[in-house]
Every structure is written in C-alpha cells, then in structure tokens.
C-alpha cells in the first residue's frame, strides 16, 4: 500500500490545558441521550479557549502514537469520546470526559438511558457531523493502511461503525488492542486485530495497560515492519514474536481502598516531591500496593488539591 497511512489512537485523560474543563456534570440533566449530546456540543462550541489537539493531549499512549505517525509519515487521528474522530490540528477546548471507568466517565449517563457506548458515538457524531466518523476517515482515501490502536473501552464506541465496514475497508485495517479488547470486536472484524498479548510486557517496550495498544503498534512497526506486509502474514509474524517471549509473572500486591492509598501518598508526598511518577513507583515497587494507573491519577490529583488548599489557608 503506497498511500499515506493513517494512525488512529484514543484521547487521553491527561491534558495540557489551564482553567476549568468542560464536563458532563454541566450538561447531563436531559431527557434523552441525544439531548445530552446536543448540550455537550453547545458547551464545547461556546468554550472561549481552544487548543490544537496535538498540544492538548498528553501521556505515553499519545506520545507513542505520535512517534509511530512520524516514523511512517502517517496522518494521526484521535478517537475522542467528546468530539468523534479529530485531526491533530483541530482546535478543542479543555474537557474531561471518558468512556472508560473513572472520573467523569460516560458510564452513569449510559446507564440512565439504557444505552451503550456506540449509542453515545452515534448521538455525538450526529452533532459534530459525519466528518468525525470512522466511515469518513476511511472514505477520504481508498487505499491507505489504517492502524487503529485503541483499548477495549474505546473500541466499544465505534463497534457499529466497525461492523459496517466493507471487506475492502477491512483489508486495509490493522487493530492493536489487548486480549480483552479483541473480545469486544464484532466477529467480522477480529481477523484485523493483531494477536498481541501480555507477553509484550517482556519485550523492549514494557509499560502499563493504558498504553498497551500504542506500544503494540510501535512494536509492529519498528520491530516487525508489519505495516509492509499483508494482513495474514503480519498476524503470523506477531504470533511468532509473542511465542518467543515469556509471560511475565506479576508481583503479588496488597489491595487497599482509595482513602488508605491517599494516606500513603500524603505521608510520602515530600519524599517524592509530589511527582505522580515517583509516587506510583513507590506504591507498586516499594509498598507493593495494587493500584491501576487511571485510579492512581484520580487519587493523586485529589491529594494534590487537598494539600494545595491546606497550604493556602
């Protein structure tokens, strides 16, 4: 495939923006999911300050996707729970919304209206326009390789669009996600998912669950040159690469509730100068506490705000 490739990654909770973020709490009082989407659209359109998408999103997952797009001279697009599929030069307001579990998740709204993530995606893209859909992204070119690196929660957003792809479009698609992510894919789409699994953690690109898809994509491009191969050949090469690796034995870690973890962070705040990376490594490696990264970020942010407010009094 000689056309310019397209890299698709997910939006991130970490953003480089000042000021209050637009959140669902300001628009969730509505009679239908479509009305929530309309109110959300109005709130984002009226936001005073906007940033280029490539300047707004932060975190390793976005960094890895950006790196791969530069290696391939590819176009980078972002699957956003708040805006549909956006280009890196699109200007977006600071916002706080995720389809994953955690702070400002879509889950409570979806439960209220007995809806699923793909229903939200339909309502959202009706507001922002057909240009923000997967169909539009693939339709802008007939032969570009599309490298889609998304966790399962974001794949659920675009499930209906994936189901609607033609055989010709599926032949251009390569999906990078976890084993759990592959399980949410429609049966007709699963063969496009490269068979990466937790053995990737013992490769040259270890990391966290939140950036697994993007690290798999980077391994595919840099270690295997899989983007130059036909789908079945590339999938077999990935299987062989995983077979050569040994599954990592996860350390046994203690489970604590949020309040107990927050207390540990406060007690060790000065020791690590309040850095999230230092405190997360302390929890996992020294204190042997189990805490998923997204959950940790929420607790760390809460402690940071509490300490700041305490110092200002």
HUQUIZI-V971067 format. One record per residue. N is the residue number from 1. SS is DSSP state (H for helix, E for strand, C for the rest). PHI is phi in whole degrees, 0 to 359 (999 if undefined). D_LAST is the distance of its C-alpha to the last C-alpha in whole Angstrom. Layout:
BEGIN
N/SS/PHI/D_LAST + N/SS/PHI/D_LAST
END
This chain:
BEGIN
1/C/999/62 + 2/C/262/61 + 3/C/291/59 + 4/C/299/55 + 5/C/294/53 + 6/E/239/50 + 7/E/253/47 + 8/E/245/45 + 9/E/232/42 + 10/E/266/39 + 11/C/291/36 + 12/C/234/33 + 13/C/289/29 + 14/C/279/28 + 15/E/223/28 + 16/C/264/27 + 17/C/206/25 + 18/C/264/22 + 19/C/86/21 + 20/C/292/21 + 21/C/266/24 + 22/E/290/27 + 23/E/226/27 + 24/H/296/30 + 25/H/301/28 + 26/H/271/28 + 27/C/229/32 + 28/C/288/33 + 29/C/284/34 + 30/C/209/38 + 31/C/271/41 + 32/C/205/42 + 33/H/295/41 + 34/H/298/43 + 35/H/289/41 + 36/H/301/38 + 37/H/298/39 + 38/H/294/40 + 39/H/295/37 + 40/H/297/35 + 41/H/301/38 + 42/H/298/37 + 43/H/295/33 + 44/H/287/34 + 45/H/292/36 + 46/C/271/34 + 47/C/298/31 + 48/C/287/30 + 49/C/252/30 + 50/C/226/32 + 51/E/229/33 + 52/E/300/36 + 53/H/302/36 + 54/H/287/37 + 55/H/261/34 + 56/H/275/31 + 57/E/281/32 + 58/C/226/31 + 59/C/105/32 + 60/H/295/35 + 61/H/301/37 + 62/H/290/37 + 63/H/298/38 + 64/H/295/41 + 65/H/296/42 + 66/H/297/42 + 67/H/301/43 + 68/H/297/46 + 69/H/298/47 + 70/H/287/47 + 71/H/302/50 + 72/C/268/52 + 73/C/52/51 + 74/C/265/50 + 75/E/277/48 + 76/E/257/45 + 77/E/234/44 + 78/E/239/41 + 79/E/275/41 + 80/E/252/38 + 81/C/292/37 + 82/C/253/36 + 83/C/221/38 + 84/E/83/42 + 85/E/271/43 + 86/E/241/42 + 87/E/273/43 + 88/C/293/41 + 89/C/264/41 + 90/C/294/40 + 91/E/258/37 + 92/E/233/34 + 93/C/282/31 + 94/C/293/28 + 95/E/214/28 + 96/E/225/28 + 97/C/202/31 + 98/E/217/33 + 99/C/273/36 + 100/C/283/35 + 101/C/289/33 + 102/C/127/29 + 103/C/297/27 + 104/C/54/28 + 105/E/279/31 + 106/C/289/34 + 107/H/309/36 + 108/H/298/35 + 109/H/292/36 + 110/H/297/39 + 111/H/297/40 + 112/H/303/39 + 113/C/256/42 + 114/C/50/44 + 115/C/242/44 + 116/C/241/44 + 117/H/304/42 + 118/H/293/45 + 119/H/294/45 + 120/H/297/42 + 121/H/300/43 + 122/H/298/46 + 123/H/296/44 + 124/H/294/42 + 125/H/287/45 + 126/H/294/47 + 127/H/284/44 + 128/H/273/43 + 129/C/105/47 + 130/H/298/50 + 131/H/293/49 + 132/H/262/46 + 133/C/260/48 + 134/H/295/49 + 135/H/303/53 + 136/H/294/52 + 137/H/300/51 + 138/H/286/54 + 139/H/283/56 + 140/C/288/55 + 141/C/211/58 + 142/C/263/60 + 143/C/222/60 + 144/C/288/57 + 145/C/287/56 + 146/E/247/53 + 147/E/255/50 + 148/E/251/48 + 149/E/250/45 + 150/C/218/43 + 151/C/287/42 + 152/H/303/43 + 153/H/299/40 + 154/H/275/41 + 155/H/298/45 + 156/C/296/45 + 157/C/298/43 + 158/C/254/47 + 159/H/305/49 + 160/H/296/51 + 161/H/291/52 + 162/H/298/53 + 163/H/299/55 + 164/C/273/57 + 165/C/293/57 + 166/C/281/61 + 167/H/305/63 + 168/H/294/63 + 169/H/290/59 + 170/H/297/58 + 171/H/295/60 + 172/C/268/58 + 173/E/261/55 + 174/E/231/53 + 175/E/253/50 + 176/E/238/48 + 177/C/201/46 + 178/C/280/46 + 179/H/302/48 + 180/H/295/46 + 181/H/295/46 + 182/H/298/50 + 183/H/293/50 + 184/C/272/49 + 185/C/287/51 + 186/C/300/54 + 187/C/308/57 + 188/C/291/59 + 189/C/255/56 + 190/H/298/55 + 191/H/293/58 + 192/H/278/56 + 193/E/276/53 + 194/C/288/54 + 195/C/282/54 + 196/C/282/51 + 197/C/216/49 + 198/H/297/47 + 199/H/293/49 + 200/H/302/48 + 201/H/295/45 + 202/H/259/48 + 203/C/269/49 + 204/C/282/47 + 205/C/231/44 + 206/C/289/42 + 207/C/182/39 + 208/C/244/37 + 209/H/299/38 + 210/H/292/36 + 211/H/248/38 + 212/H/304/42 + 213/H/301/43 + 214/H/287/43 + 215/H/291/44 + 216/H/297/47 + 217/H/301/48 + 218/H/296/47 + 219/H/299/49 + 220/H/302/52 + 221/H/280/52 + 222/H/276/52 + 223/H/268/53 + 224/C/245/56 + 225/C/50/57 + 226/H/295/57 + 227/H/293/56 + 228/H/266/60 + 229/C/248/61 + 230/C/293/63 + 231/H/305/60 + 232/H/293/62 + 233/H/293/63 + 234/H/296/59 + 235/H/297/58 + 236/H/294/61 + 237/H/295/60 + 238/H/296/56 + 239/H/302/58 + 240/H/295/59 + 241/H/295/56 + 242/H/292/54 + 243/H/297/57 + 244/C/283/57 + 245/C/260/54 + 246/C/254/53 + 247/C/301/50 + 248/C/289/47 + 249/C/276/47 + 250/C/286/43 + 251/C/292/41 + 252/C/282/41 + 253/C/234/37 + 254/E/279/35 + 255/E/262/33 + 256/C/227/30 + 257/C/277/28 + 258/H/299/25 + 259/H/295/23 + 260/H/292/24 + 261/H/292/24 + 262/H/301/21 + 263/H/296/20 + 264/H/297/23 + 265/H/296/21 + 266/H/299/18 + 267/H/293/20 + 268/C/245/22 + 269/C/301/19 + 270/C/295/19 + 271/C/302/23 + 272/C/250/23 + 273/C/55/20 + 274/C/73/19 + 275/C/287/22 + 276/H/295/24 + 277/H/295/27 + 278/H/294/27 + 279/H/288/25 + 280/H/294/28 + 281/H/295/30 + 282/H/299/29 + 283/H/301/29 + 284/H/282/33 + 285/H/269/34 + 286/H/261/33 + 287/C/273/31 + 288/C/55/34 + 289/E/258/32 + 290/E/280/33 + 291/C/202/31 + 292/C/295/32 + 293/H/300/30 + 294/H/296/29 + 295/H/297/28 + 296/H/302/26 + 297/H/301/25 + 298/H/294/23 + 299/H/293/22 + 300/H/300/20 + 301/H/296/19 + 302/H/296/17 + 303/H/296/16 + 304/H/301/15 + 305/H/294/13 + 306/H/297/11 + 307/H/294/10 + 308/H/295/9 + 309/H/295/7 + 310/H/295/6 + 311/H/288/6 + 312/H/274/4 + 313/C/275/0
END
